Amino acid sequence: MIENKKKVYLRYLTTRSETNKLEYKRLVAIVKRETRKIKRQCWETFVSRIEQDLRGRQINACKIIRNLNRTEKYNCDLTQQLNTYG
């Protein structure tokens, strides 16, 4: 789909015709719509895996939360270590 959009865009650049421009804009809209749909589906599967894991063994959910908060925890641990040794 994206390759087709690029071909139509190049065709529009060479001819500068109004029909090629409209075709390109139509394909841009289609690609945007499909991209949003795919991203939404990926996010929903990601969240559903976390929800399933929260009800189960909670291993993956803990890993994800740990990775999201890694910089905050690292900074907190570093300051605690500096305070104990300093």
C-alpha positions as CSV (number, residue, x, y, z in Angstrom):
1,M,0.0,0.0,0.0
2,I,2.8,2.4,0.9
3,E,4.8,1.5,-2.2
4,N,1.7,2.3,-4.3
5,K,1.4,5.6,-2.6
6,K,5.0,6.4,-3.4
7,K,4.5,5.5,-7.1
8,V,1.5,7.7,-7.4
9,Y,3.4,10.5,-5.7
10,L,6.3,10.2,-8.1
11,R,3.8,10.2,-11.0
12,Y,2.2,13.3,-9.7
13,L,5.6,15.0,-9.4
14,T,6.4,14.3,-13.0
15,T,3.1,15.2,-14.5
16,R,1.6,17.7,-12.0
17,S,-1.8,16.8,-13.1
18,E,-4.9,17.3,-10.9
19,T,-6.0,13.7,-11.3
20,N,-2.7,12.3,-10.0
21,K,-2.8,14.8,-7.1
22,L,-6.3,13.6,-6.1
23,E,-5.2,10.0,-6.4
24,Y,-2.2,10.6,-4.2
25,K,-4.3,12.4,-1.6
26,R,-6.8,9.6,-1.6
27,L,-4.0,7.0,-1.0
28,V,-2.5,9.2,1.8
29,A,-5.8,9.1,3.6
30,I,-6.1,5.4,3.2
31,V,-2.6,4.8,4.5
32,K,-3.2,7.0,7.5
33,R,-6.4,5.3,8.3
34,E,-4.9,1.8,8.1
35,T,-1.8,2.9,10.1
36,R,-4.1,4.2,12.9
37,K,-6.1,1.0,12.9
38,I,-3.0,-1.2,13.1
39,K,-1.5,0.9,15.9
40,R,-4.8,0.8,17.8
41,Q,-4.9,-3.0,17.5
42,C,-1.3,-3.4,18.7
43,W,-2.0,-1.2,21.7
44,E,-5.2,-3.2,22.5
45,T,-3.3,-6.5,22.4
46,F,-0.5,-5.0,24.5
47,V,-2.9,-3.8,27.2
48,S,-4.9,-7.1,27.1
49,R,-1.7,-9.1,27.7
50,I,-1.0,-6.9,30.7
51,E,-4.5,-7.3,32.1
52,Q,-4.3,-11.1,31.6
53,D,-0.9,-11.1,33.4
54,L,-2.2,-9.1,36.3
55,R,-4.8,-11.8,36.9
56,G,-2.3,-14.6,36.5
57,R,1.3,-14.9,37.6
58,Q,2.1,-11.2,37.1
59,I,5.6,-11.8,35.7
60,N,5.3,-9.8,32.5
61,A,3.3,-7.0,34.1
62,C,6.0,-6.5,36.7
63,K,8.7,-6.5,34.0
64,I,6.8,-3.9,32.0
65,I,6.3,-1.6,35.0
66,R,9.9,-2.0,36.0
67,N,11.1,-1.0,32.6
68,L,8.8,2.0,32.5
69,N,10.1,3.2,35.8
70,R,13.7,2.2,35.3
71,T,15.2,5.7,35.2
72,E,13.3,6.8,38.3
73,K,14.4,3.8,40.2
74,Y,18.0,4.0,39.0
75,N,18.2,7.6,40.1
76,C,16.6,6.8,43.5
77,D,19.0,3.9,44.1
78,L,22.0,6.0,43.1
79,T,21.1,8.8,45.5
80,Q,20.5,6.2,48.3
81,Q,23.9,4.7,47.7
82,L,25.5,8.1,47.7
83,N,23.8,9.0,51.0
84,T,24.9,5.8,52.7
85,Y,28.5,6.0,51.6
86,G,28.9,9.7,51.6
